[in-house]
Amino acid sequence: MTDEPAERKEFEIPKKFKDHVESLDQEAVDTIGRLCGRVEKLVEELGITDQCTGFVTDGNLAISWEHYWAGERRAAKSVSCSHIT
């Protein structure tokens, strides 16, 4: 936690991610697009701004999405509210 809020870039789903998603099959594009919309709506509803007072990371659940969707893994296997596997 910080004593004074730190100004950070506002949340946005990275353009590089959105561009990569467009290379997937249409079902995956539609599904991931809906999930991205839900994330953006939640960010707004929760009042998440560019003023940060603490930082949370959960690196043990992170995946390299650029490599995850490469080659034989180009189709969505399953989608949940929390992650894409």
Secondary structure, DSSP 8 states (H G I E B T S, - for coil): --SS-EE-------HHHHHHHTTS-HHHHHHHHHHHHHHHHHHHHTT--SEES-----GGG---HHHHTSGGG-S---B-SS-B-
